[in-house]
Amino acid sequence: MKVSDYIIEFLLEKGVTGMFGYPGGVICHVMDSVTKYGGKITAHTLYHEQSCAFAACAYAQATHNLGVAFATSGPGATNLVTGIAGAFYDSIPVLFLTGNVDTYGVKGDRPIRQRGFQETDFVSIVQSITKYSVFVTSPDDIVYCLEKAYFLAMQGRPGPVVLDLPADIQRAEVDVAAARHFKAEYDNPLPAHALQTLINDLRTAKRPCILAGGGVKQSGNAPRLKQLLEKLGIPLVTSLPAVDLLPSNHKLSGGFIGTNGHRYGNFILSKADLVLTLGTRLDLKQVGNKRDNFAPNAKLYRVDIDSGELSYPVRSNEVPLLMDISDFLKHFETYIGDTRLDTDAWIDLCAKLKEKLKTIDFCTYHHLINKLSGALPQNINITVDTGQSSVWAPQSFEFKDNQHFFVSAGLGSMGYSLPAAIGAYYANKLPVVCFAGDAGIQMNIQELQYIDKEHLPIAVVILNNNSMGMIRQFQEKNFNKNYYLTTADAGYASPDFEKIAGAYNFRYKKITSPNDTVEALFPLTSPLLIDVQFETETYLLPNFNAGKPLDDMDPPLERGLYKELADL
């Protein structure tokens, strides 16, 4: 069997039906092999390799399966690097297939920079941001390398893998039956005595809380967690990537926490007497710069598959459980049995905090997004870019059942949301609302062409303050309002998005006020560009106040109200 044919058959066997890539001379054999399988798998050709990587990430997150991106050698491969890094930091299982020059054209140990045209030692470039990366030098190795890549991408803490494929290896023949195979070794840590201790502590806790992160979503355990929360009566707060785990109006939904999170979520954490974290690494964005300020009144249990994350404790007396989320939930359900916790008073208190603080920081842009979210149906995807849009949207969005949220969390890549919208759509065929700033949308604006070409039901919502808003805010505070390169009169410019919409055959709607009607724009059946315009002086609020507890955010609450809530 031809090596490139085997790769496609392997992907089909694993349930992959879509891959994302850009054509090139030394990846043509993989491209050609896609056409041999009767449409069972489709290669979606976006207009930049970085976009292909982002799309594959969102596809993997939405399917809870392997994402796949491909590119040619040299610049094609190096354009994938940002997406590979994003997959690594956000624990997303993506297989990156890169072409390279024929094995006889490789420079090898010669003291030269390059021998073949577009030859690049791509494996060396990505070793620090992949779980596995290999330059395949023999067709007889492809079975082993592909099986190992898949296993490592999916098992333990997921992440990206790279197979760098010389053109002569792609076109070579392989005897699959006689080839060397990878022997998988599973490491599923059994629950320690700490699991029983957790159950005992939960039964006596008055204000327990669960903090869930992206690991819960990526493992496909969101429905299972929701069922468990409702059975026990435990409020949930989340990290930013997991803000959609519960509908916003659910009585147990405590919002997302951290330095730009919901005030009420941070208050809930500050009042909890037991906090159980699931699949979230408690980074600086969540705990602030003084880790001992995090959930100061709570006993802390942390469940994580990555021993490295658990080796960086928030406090010395926390209880780590090195476990896969699925295994933990299975054992936890067995241990907890039919227990129902006495948390009614605690749930009522959380609801009171939510009612008092939910909209206290809302500005024009929050009201605009909130109204837009009210017009959206269930069963959609929401992608956000990096910048102010990545926070405004989850701060003010009213999530409904089966609305799925995607963000470049760890790397924070501008230009992510538009190609991620394409990947998410092909994962579940649900319409997508893509939020981006007027700067971020320009990073991969060429993908509007793909959306037009395929007539996808994607609404691109541009939060347009005609500036690089997050950096402008930082310059205002730290550089005496020297807005160099970030505002329209200091080196930054954005286009006329109505003309952009016309060029790409998108419907266009300009919004300048929360009173503007948006209901008629939905349901979403065709490409739509919504240009939400507001003043340049916009802000991420509330914001972390360095050195203070997470519940005491900027701008400070009126001291009487803060004391009232703190004393509840």
C-alpha positions in Angstrom: 0.0 0.0 0.0 1.2 3.5 -0.7 2.2 5.3 2.4 0.0 8.4 1.9 -3.0 6.0 1.3 -2.3 4.3 4.6 -2.2 7.6 6.4 -5.7 8.5 5.1 -7.1 5.0 5.9 -5.7 5.3 9.4 -7.4 8.6 9.9 -10.7 7.2 8.7 -10.4 4.3 11.1 -10.0 6.8 13.9 -13.2 8.6 12.9 -11.6 11.7 11.3 -13.8 13.0 8.5 -12.2 16.5 8.0 -8.7 17.8 7.8 -7.4 21.3 7.1 -4.4 22.3 4.9 -2.8 24.3 2.2 -1.5 22.7 -1.0 2.2 22.4 -1.7 4.5 20.4 -3.9 5.8 18.0 -1.3 2.5 17.3 0.4 0.7 16.5 -2.9 0.8 12.7 -2.3 -1.3 13.1 0.9 -3.6 15.4 -0.9 -4.1 13.0 -3.8 -4.8 10.1 -1.4 -7.7 12.0 0.1 -9.5 11.9 -3.2 -9.4 8.0 -3.3 -11.9 7.4 -0.5 -15.3 8.5 -1.9 -15.7 11.7 0.1 -15.5 9.9 3.5 -12.8 12.4 4.4 -12.5 16.0 3.1 -9.5 18.2 3.0 -10.6 21.8 3.6 -8.3 24.2 1.9 -8.1 27.5 3.9 -6.0 30.4 2.7 -3.1 30.4 5.2 -1.4 27.5 7.0 -1.9 29.2 10.4 -5.6 29.2 9.8 -5.5 25.5 9.0 -3.8 24.9 12.4 -6.4 26.9 14.3 -9.3 25.2 12.4 -7.9 21.8 13.2 -7.7 22.8 16.9 -11.3 23.8 17.0 -12.3 20.7 15.1 -10.5 18.5 17.7 -12.1 20.4 20.6 -15.6 20.1 19.2 -15.4 16.4 18.3 -13.3 15.3 21.3 -11.3 13.5 18.7 -8.1 14.0 16.7 -7.7 17.1 14.6 -5.5 17.1 11.5 -3.7 19.8 9.6 -1.2 19.5 6.7 1.2 21.8 4.9 4.1 21.6 2.6 7.8 22.0 3.6 9.6 25.2 4.5 7.3 28.2 4.9 4.2 26.0 4.8 5.4 24.0 7.8 6.7 27.0 9.7 3.4 28.8 9.2 1.8 26.1 11.4 4.0 26.8 14.4 1.6 29.2 16.1 -1.2 26.8 15.9 1.0 23.9 17.1 2.0 26.0 20.2 -1.7 26.8 20.8 -2.6 23.1 20.7 0.2 22.4 23.1 -0.7 24.9 25.7 -4.4 24.2 25.5 -4.0 20.4 25.5 -5.6 19.8 22.1 -4.9 16.5 20.2 -3.9 17.5 16.7 -1.8 15.6 14.1 0.2 17.9 11.9 1.4 16.4 8.7 4.2 18.3 6.9 5.9 17.5 3.7 9.6 17.7 3.2 12.2 17.2 0.5 13.1 13.7 -0.6 15.4 11.9 1.8 18.2 12.0 -0.7 17.9 15.8 -0.7 18.3 16.3 3.0 21.4 18.1 4.2 22.0 15.6 7.0 25.2 16.3 9.0 26.7 18.6 6.4 27.7 22.0 7.8 25.3 23.8 5.5 22.0 25.6 6.2 20.0 23.9 3.5 20.4 21.4 0.6 17.0 21.0 -0.9 14.7 23.8 -2.0 12.4 24.7 1.0 14.2 22.1 3.1 13.7 22.9 6.8 14.5 20.9 9.9 11.0 21.3 11.2 11.2 18.7 13.9 13.9 20.6 15.7 11.7 23.7 15.6 8.7 22.2 17.2 10.2 19.7 19.7 9.5 21.9 22.7 5.8 22.4 21.8 4.8 18.9 20.8 4.3 15.6 22.6 5.9 13.8 19.7 7.6 14.9 16.5 9.5 12.8 14.1 11.1 13.0 10.6 10.1 9.7 9.0 13.1 8.3 7.1 11.7 4.9 6.0 8.3 3.8 4.7 8.6 0.8 7.0 8.3 3.1 10.0 5.1 4.8 9.1 2.8 2.4 10.9 4.8 2.7 14.1 5.1 6.4 13.9 1.5 7.1 13.1 0.2 4.7 15.8 2.6 6.3 18.4 1.6 9.8 17.3 -2.1 9.1 17.7 -1.7 7.4 21.1 0.4 10.3 22.5 -1.9 12.9 21.1 -5.0 11.4 22.7 -3.7 9.8 25.9 -2.9 11.4 29.2 -2.8 15.2 28.8 -3.6 15.6 25.1 -1.5 17.6 22.8 -0.1 18.1 19.3 2.1 15.7 17.4 4.1 16.1 14.1 5.0 13.7 11.4 7.4 15.3 8.9 7.1 13.3 5.7 9.7 13.4 2.9 8.1 13.3 -0.5 9.7 10.0 -1.4 8.4 8.4 1.8 4.8 9.5 1.0 4.9 7.9 -2.4 6.7 4.7 -1.3 5.0 1.4 -0.7 4.6 -0.2 2.8 3.6 -3.7 3.8 1.3 -2.8 6.6 1.0 -6.5 7.8 4.7 -6.8 8.1 5.5 -3.4 9.5 6.6 -2.6 13.0 3.7 -1.6 15.3 3.6 0.6 18.4 2.8 -1.1 21.7 0.7 1.3 23.8 1.3 1.3 27.5 -1.5 2.8 29.5 -0.9 4.5 32.8 -4.2 5.0 34.7 -3.4 6.0 38.3 -5.7 4.4 40.8 -7.5 6.7 43.2 -5.5 7.2 46.4 -6.9 7.4 49.9 -7.3 11.1 49.2 -10.4 10.3 47.2 -12.2 8.9 50.3 -10.9 11.9 52.3 -12.5 14.2 49.7 -15.8 12.5 50.0 -15.8 12.8 53.8 -14.9 16.5 53.6 -17.6 17.1 51.0 -20.2 15.6 53.3 -19.3 18.0 56.1 -18.6 21.1 54.0 -21.1 24.0 54.2 -19.9 25.9 51.1 -18.4 23.4 48.6 -17.5 24.6 45.1 -16.1 22.9 42.0 -13.8 24.8 39.7 -13.7 23.2 36.2 -11.4 23.9 33.3 -10.8 23.0 29.7 -9.8 19.4 30.6 -13.4 18.6 31.5 -14.6 19.8 28.1 -11.8 18.2 26.1 -12.3 14.8 27.7 -16.0 14.9 26.8 -17.2 14.9 30.4 -19.3 18.1 30.4 -22.6 16.2 30.5 -21.4 13.9 33.2 -20.2 16.8 35.3 -23.5 18.7 34.9 -25.4 15.6 36.1 -23.1 15.2 39.1 -23.5 18.9 40.1 -27.2 18.7 39.9 -27.3 15.5 41.9 -25.1 16.9 44.7 -26.1 20.5 44.6 -22.6 22.0 44.2 -22.1 25.4 42.6 -19.7 25.5 39.6 -17.2 28.2 38.7 -15.0 27.7 35.7 -11.8 28.9 33.9 -12.3 31.0 30.8 -12.2 28.1 28.3 -14.9 26.2 30.2 -17.4 29.1 30.6 -20.0 27.2 28.6 -20.2 24.1 30.9 -23.5 25.3 32.3 -26.1 27.6 30.9 -25.7 31.1 32.4 -29.2 31.0 34.0 -28.5 27.6 35.7 -28.9 28.0 39.5 -25.5 26.3 40.0 -23.6 28.5 37.5 -21.1 30.8 39.2 -19.5 32.2 36.1 -15.8 32.2 35.2 -13.2 33.3 37.7 -9.8 35.0 37.6 -8.2 38.3 36.8 -10.9 39.4 34.3 -13.6 37.0 35.4 -17.0 37.6 36.9 -17.0 39.4 40.2 -19.6 37.0 41.6 -17.5 34.0 40.6 -14.5 35.4 42.5 -16.7 36.1 45.5 -18.0 32.6 45.5 -14.5 31.2 45.5 -13.6 33.6 48.4 -16.5 32.2 50.5 -16.1 28.5 49.7 -14.9 26.2 52.5 -13.9 23.4 50.0 -12.8 23.8 46.4 -12.4 20.9 44.1 -10.6 21.7 40.8 -11.0 19.5 37.8 -8.8 19.8 34.7 -7.6 23.3 35.2 -4.0 24.3 35.9 -4.6 27.4 38.2 -2.4 29.7 36.2 -1.8 33.4 37.0 -4.9 34.4 35.1 -6.9 32.4 37.6 -5.2 32.8 40.9 -3.5 36.2 40.5 0.1 37.1 41.5 -0.3 36.1 45.2 -1.3 32.4 45.0 -2.1 32.2 48.7 -5.0 34.7 48.1 -6.8 32.1 46.1 -9.9 30.6 47.8 -8.3 31.6 51.2 -11.1 30.0 53.3 -11.2 26.6 51.5 -9.6 23.3 51.7 -8.2 22.7 48.2 -8.4 19.4 46.2 -6.8 19.4 42.8 -7.5 16.7 40.1 -5.1 16.8 37.1 -3.6 14.3 34.7 -0.4 16.2 34.5 2.0 15.6 37.5 4.0 18.7 36.4 1.0 21.0 37.1 0.4 19.4 40.5 4.1 19.9 41.3 3.4 23.7 41.4 1.0 24.0 44.4 -1.2 26.9 45.2 -0.7 26.2 48.9 1.3 23.7 50.9 -1.6 21.8 52.4 -3.6 21.2 49.2 -4.5 17.7 48.2 -3.4 16.6 44.7 -5.0 13.7 42.9 -3.1 12.6 39.8 -5.9 11.2 37.8 -7.6 11.3 34.4 -10.9 13.2 34.6 -12.9 10.3 33.3 -11.4 7.9 35.8 -11.9 10.4 38.6 -15.6 11.0 37.9 -16.2 7.2 37.6 -14.6 6.5 41.0 -16.1 9.6 42.6 -19.6 8.6 41.6 -19.1 5.2 43.1 -17.7 6.6 46.4 -20.4 9.3 46.7 -23.3 6.9 46.2 -26.7 8.5 46.7 -25.4 11.3 48.9 -27.2 14.7 48.6 -25.4 17.5 50.2 -27.1 20.1 52.4 -26.2 23.1 50.3 -29.5 25.0 49.8 -28.5 28.0 51.9 -25.1 28.1 50.1 -26.8 28.0 46.6 -29.1 30.8 47.7 -26.1 32.9 48.8 -24.4 32.3 45.4 -27.6 33.4 43.7 -27.6 36.6 45.8 -24.0 37.4 44.8 -24.8 36.8 41.2 -27.9 39.0 41.3 -26.0 41.9 43.0 -22.9 41.7 40.8 -23.9 40.3 37.4 -24.2 43.5 35.5 -22.5 46.0 37.9 -19.6 46.5 35.5 -21.5 46.5 32.2 -20.6 49.2 29.7 -22.0 49.8 26.3 -20.1 46.9 24.7 -21.3 44.5 27.4 -24.9 45.5 26.8 -24.5 45.1 23.0 -23.0 41.6 23.3 -25.6 40.7 26.0 -28.5 41.7 23.7 -26.9 39.8 20.7 -26.6 36.7 22.8 -30.3 36.9 23.7 -31.2 36.7 20.0 -29.1 33.6 19.4 -30.7 30.1 19.5 -29.4 27.0 21.2 -27.1 24.7 19.3 -24.5 27.1 18.0 -20.7 27.5 18.4 -19.1 30.7 19.7 -15.5 31.6 18.9 -13.6 34.6 20.4 -10.3 36.2 19.4 -7.6 37.5 21.7 -7.9 41.0 23.0 -10.8 42.7 24.6 -13.2 40.6 22.6 -12.0 37.4 24.4 -13.2 38.8 27.7 -16.1 41.0 26.8 -18.0 38.1 25.2 -17.8 35.6 28.0 -18.4 38.4 30.6 -21.7 39.4 29.1 -22.8 36.5 27.0 -25.9 34.5 28.2 -24.9 30.9 27.4 -27.8 28.5 26.6 -27.8 24.7 26.4 -25.6 23.3 23.7 -23.7 26.5 22.9 -20.0 25.7 22.6 -17.3 28.2 23.4 -13.8 28.3 21.8 -10.8 30.5 22.7 -7.1 30.5 22.3 -6.5 30.3 26.1 -2.9 29.6 26.9 -1.2 31.1 23.9 -3.7 33.9 23.3 -3.4 34.2 19.5 -4.8 37.1 17.6 -6.3 35.8 14.4 -7.7 32.6 16.0 -11.4 33.1 16.1 -12.2 33.2 12.3 -10.4 30.0 11.3 -11.5 28.4 14.5 -15.1 29.1 13.5 -14.5 27.1 10.3 -13.1 24.2 12.2 -15.9 24.2 14.7 -18.5 24.3 12.0 -17.1 21.2 10.3 -17.0 19.3 13.6 -20.7 19.5 14.4 -22.3 21.4 11.5 -23.8 24.0 13.9 -23.8 27.7 13.0 -21.1 29.8 14.4 -20.8 33.3 15.9 -17.3 34.5 15.7 -16.2 37.5 17.9 -13.1 39.5 17.0 -11.7 43.0 17.4 -11.1 45.2 14.4 -7.3 44.4 14.8 -7.6 40.7 15.4 -9.9 40.0 12.5 -7.2 41.4 10.1 -4.8 38.7 11.2 -6.6 36.0 9.1 -9.2 38.1 7.3 -8.5 36.1 4.1 -10.6 33.3 5.5 -13.7 35.3 4.7 -13.1 34.0 1.2 -13.4 30.4 2.4 -16.6 31.1 4.3 -18.1 32.8 1.1 -16.9 30.0 -1.2 -18.6 27.3 1.0 -21.5 29.6 2.0 -21.1 28.7 5.7 -23.6 29.8 8.4 -21.0 31.9 10.2 -21.6 35.4 11.7 -18.5 37.5 12.1 -19.0 40.0 14.9 -16.4 42.7 14.8 -16.1 44.6 18.1 -14.9 47.8 16.4 -13.3 50.5 18.5 -10.8 51.4 15.7 -7.8 50.6 17.9 -5.8 47.8 19.5 -8.0 48.2 22.5 -6.3 46.0 25.1 -2.8 47.4 24.4 -4.2 50.9 24.2 -5.7 50.5 27.7 -2.3 49.2 28.9 -0.6 52.3 27.4 -3.1 54.6 29.0 -2.2 53.2 32.5 1.5 52.6 32.1 2.8 55.0 29.4 1.0 58.3 30.1 -1.4 57.8 27.2 1.3 57.4 24.6 -0.8 55.3 22.2 2.0 54.6 19.7 0.9 52.1 17.0 -2.4 51.3 18.6 -4.9 54.1 17.7 -6.0 55.7 14.5 -3.9 58.9 15.0 -0.8 57.0 16.1 -0.1 54.5 13.4 -3.0 52.0 13.5 -5.7 51.7 10.9 -8.7 49.4 10.2 -10.7 49.2 7.0 -14.2 50.0 6.0 -15.8 46.7 7.0 -18.9 47.4 5.0 -16.8 47.3 1.9 -15.0 44.2 3.1 -18.4 42.5 3.6 -19.4 43.5 0.1 -16.1 42.2 -1.4 -16.7 38.8 0.2 -20.5 38.6 -0.4 -21.4 38.8 3.3 -24.6 40.3 4.5 -23.7 43.4 6.5 -25.2 45.0 9.6 -23.9 48.0 11.5 -24.7 48.3 15.2 -24.0 51.5 17.2 -26.4 51.2 20.1 -27.9 48.5 22.3 -31.2 49.7 21.0 -30.4 48.5 17.5 -32.5 45.5 16.4 -30.6 42.2 15.9 -33.3 39.6 16.2 -34.1 39.6 12.4 -30.5 38.5 11.6 -31.2 35.0 13.0 -31.5 32.1 12.5 -28.2 32.1 10.8 -28.2 30.5 7.3 -25.6 32.4 5.4 -22.4 34.5 5.9 -23.0 37.6 8.0 -20.7 40.4 9.1 -21.9 42.5 12.1 -19.9 45.7 12.6 -20.4 46.7 16.3 -19.0 50.3 16.6 -18.2 52.2 19.7 -15.7 54.7 21.1 -12.0 54.1 21.1 -11.6 54.5 24.9 -12.8 51.1 25.9 -11.7 49.0 28.8 -11.5 45.5 30.2 -13.4 45.8 33.4 -13.5 44.4 36.0 -9.8 43.8 36.3 -7.4 42.2 38.8 -6.0 44.5 41.4 -2.4 43.3 42.0 -1.8 42.2 45.6 -5.5 42.3 46.6 -7.9 39.3 46.9 -9.5 38.3 43.7 -12.9 39.4 44.8 -11.7 43.0 45.3 -11.3 43.9 41.7 -10.8 47.3 39.9 -12.7 49.5 39.7 -13.3 49.0 43.5 -16.8 48.3 44.6 -18.3 51.0 46.8 -16.9 50.0 50.2 -20.2 49.6 51.9 -21.4 47.2 49.3 -18.1 45.3 49.3 -18.3 44.9 53.1 -21.9 43.8 52.9 -21.0 41.1 50.4 -17.8 40.1 52.2 -19.8 39.6 55.4 -22.4 37.3 53.9 
